[in-house]
């Protein structure tokens, strides 16, 4: 059923978008620790994501119909490809290179929101976005550039950035017709169907995680997985441009998590850049009620 304007909850949408970034930023920390093959890791991560979503859907007595699948196919297919390409790039280039390239994704989403969804952010949004981008640049410039970088890995990050932008746009469109829980489950199932043949061909079977990989697979499914659910909830209630701009926080939170979880240091310049990003995004969030002077499709 199409989501009407009276059903929108912008306050909850803004909170979901902010919470989503906090959860998604755990992704690079987890991926760097996983040893299982790329496609197998993505497959198991998606499978474990589908289990609680299925339980919630059954408990809420919601029914799936074939028409629902039609709205979720593009988003699910792109999501599956994005996960595989993202893990591939993280394993073949430095975390710094990957984060620099992915930091352009909110800008790409902003352009898409203007072109295809009729959103026209106010001047203040652009100004705070510029300061946030400046903070991102400062953070990444001061970050530890250790790690092997390769052209194939960098190109993988570019493809991942473009796929993530398409995933955001297709999810925004799908949320016009599907609630977030239904869409998220169908999204994951389509992504599973996308990844499965790639895994069978590349690994000649279904590799089974072992040791610490089981914990990391479940963590990836529950933490960044919940972040994707919150993002798709937000798509139905607030402008796409806001959701995209909040993703700049990824560059600020990811270094904090690596410092907290694996003890990587944060230099003074990097800390200043992180503070600029968070402050700028806080200002955008505080002015989100007037984010767009145009019409926004949700």
C-alpha angles and dihedrals in degrees: 000000000000113000110241126213092248089060094058120110106193094179093056090042092056091047091049092051092051093045090048093059091050090055098040091054089070089068101085092047091054096043093052090059098048119102102181120102116283099245092043092051091050092046095052092042090055093044092054090046091055095054100068091037090055091048092051092047093050092045091052090049094232118160126219121217131187091251089063091057091056090061093049102043099088095044092047094047093049091044092055092048091046093053093052095045092045094054090043092054094045090055094048104041137037119277088240094057091046094050093046091054095042091051088074091064096085089053090051090049090050091054092047092050091054096043102041107019101041095238118154110188117207122254092256090061091057091047095051089043089057092052090047091052088049090054090049091052091049092048094049094043090055095042124108107270094198118134135073114285123197135181091241090052092049091048088049089055090052091052090046090052092051093045091050090053091051089047090055093048095046091047091051089053094045092052089065087074108021134056115239097254094050092045093047093052094047090044091055094045093051090046089052090052089049096050098041099074092044089054094048092050098042098039099028091229141002112307113214118223116239137197115342092001090078091059092046093049092052091045090052091049095049104036109036087023090062087046090060090049091052090047091053091047089053092051090067095053112032138036118284090234091063093050090049095048092050087062088073084076087070089077091052099044099042094065090047090054093048089051091048099042106030103019100246110161125242116215125217095255091048090050091052091050091049090051091051092051094048093045092048092049090047089055091049090049092049090053094041092112087071096033096124130031091190133063120287126203114217 
